């Protein structure tokens, strides 16, 4: 396997790690730029077959798979946390009160924070 491909696999590995670090820092612009660079590199590497790779290249590819799984797990947990936060605040938009006849009813808060007017 050419050293060029090994270098490209190493660069892909570094891009994946950098992408996760930028996501942790909430640097969306840099993360999107790294993602674009990663996609271009992957499109270039798609033509390779694992049959043509030596042991060192296969090890790098295995590390890339592991980092991709780490990223996927990180993004999944981040999205789950966001969903839980949104659901928590969504549940706080309503409160129970009683009508004149004694029946319970749900009413909506109308504060500026919860209405999104801030």
C-alpha positions as CSV (number, residue, x, y, z in Angstrom):
1,X,0.0,0.0,0.0
2,X,1.3,3.4,-0.9
3,X,2.5,5.8,1.8
4,X,0.1,8.3,0.3
5,X,-2.9,6.2,1.3
6,X,-1.5,5.6,4.8
7,X,-1.0,9.3,5.2
8,X,-4.6,9.9,4.0
9,X,-6.0,7.3,6.5
10,X,-4.0,9.0,9.2
11,X,-5.4,12.4,8.2
12,X,-8.9,10.9,8.2
13,X,-8.3,9.6,11.8
14,X,-7.1,13.1,12.9
15,X,-10.1,14.8,11.2
16,X,-12.5,12.5,13.1
17,X,-10.9,13.2,16.4
18,X,-10.8,17.0,15.7
19,X,-14.4,16.9,14.7
20,X,-15.4,15.4,18.0
21,X,-13.3,18.0,19.9
22,X,-15.0,20.8,18.0
23,X,-18.4,19.4,18.7
24,X,-17.5,19.3,22.4
25,X,-16.5,23.0,22.2
26,X,-19.7,23.8,20.3
27,X,-17.7,25.3,17.4
28,X,-20.2,24.5,14.7
29,X,-18.5,26.3,11.9
30,X,-15.2,24.5,12.4
31,X,-17.0,21.2,12.8
32,X,-18.8,21.7,9.5
33,X,-15.6,22.6,7.7
34,X,-13.9,19.4,9.1
35,X,-16.9,17.4,8.1
36,X,-16.7,18.7,4.6
37,X,-12.9,17.9,4.4
38,X,-13.6,14.4,5.9
39,X,-16.2,13.7,3.2
40,X,-13.9,14.7,0.4
41,X,-11.2,12.5,1.8
42,X,-13.6,9.6,2.2
43,X,-14.8,10.0,-1.4
44,X,-11.2,9.8,-2.5
45,X,-10.5,6.7,-0.4
46,X,-13.7,4.8,-1.4
47,X,-12.0,3.1,-4.4
48,X,-9.6,1.2,-2.1
49,X,-10.2,-2.5,-1.2
50,X,-9.1,-4.0,2.1
51,X,-7.5,-6.8,0.0
52,X,-4.8,-4.3,-1.1
53,X,-4.0,-3.0,2.3
54,X,-1.1,-4.0,4.5
55,X,-1.3,-4.7,8.2
56,X,-0.4,-1.1,9.2
57,X,-3.2,0.3,7.0
58,X,-5.7,-2.2,8.4
59,X,-4.8,-1.1,11.9
60,X,-5.4,2.6,11.0
61,X,-8.8,1.6,9.5
62,X,-9.7,-0.2,12.7
63,X,-8.8,2.9,14.7
64,X,-11.0,5.0,12.4
65,X,-13.9,2.6,13.0
66,X,-13.5,2.9,16.7
67,X,-13.3,6.7,16.6
68,X,-16.4,6.8,14.4
69,X,-18.2,4.7,17.0
70,X,-17.1,7.1,19.7
71,X,-18.4,10.0,17.7
72,X,-21.7,8.3,17.1
73,X,-22.1,7.5,20.8
74,X,-21.2,11.1,21.7
75,X,-23.7,12.6,19.3
76,X,-26.4,10.1,20.4
77,X,-25.9,11.1,24.0
78,X,-25.9,14.8,23.2
79,X,-29.2,14.5,21.3
80,X,-30.8,12.4,24.0
81,X,-29.8,15.1,26.6
82,X,-31.3,17.8,24.4
83,X,-34.5,15.8,24.0
84,X,-34.8,15.4,27.7
85,X,-34.1,19.1,28.3
86,X,-36.7,20.1,25.8
87,X,-39.3,17.7,27.2
88,X,-38.5,18.9,30.8
89,X,-39.2,22.5,29.8
90,X,-42.1,21.6,27.6
91,X,-43.8,19.9,30.6
92,X,-43.4,23.0,32.6
93,X,-45.5,25.1,30.2
94,X,-48.7,23.7,31.7
95,X,-50.0,23.6,35.2
96,X,-53.1,22.0,36.8
97,X,-55.8,24.2,38.3
98,X,-59.4,23.8,39.2
99,X,-62.4,25.3,37.5
100,X,-65.5,26.7,39.2
101,X,-67.2,23.3,39.2
102,X,-64.2,21.6,40.8
103,X,-62.9,19.8,37.7
104,X,-59.2,19.9,37.0
105,X,-57.9,21.6,33.9
106,X,-54.5,22.3,32.4
107,X,-53.5,25.9,31.9
108,X,-50.5,27.3,30.1
109,X,-48.0,29.6,31.7
110,X,-47.6,32.9,29.8
111,X,-44.2,34.1,31.1
112,X,-41.7,35.6,28.8
113,X,-39.1,32.9,29.4
114,X,-41.4,30.0,28.6
115,X,-43.1,31.7,25.7
116,X,-39.8,32.3,23.8
117,X,-40.2,36.1,23.8
118,X,-36.9,36.7,25.5
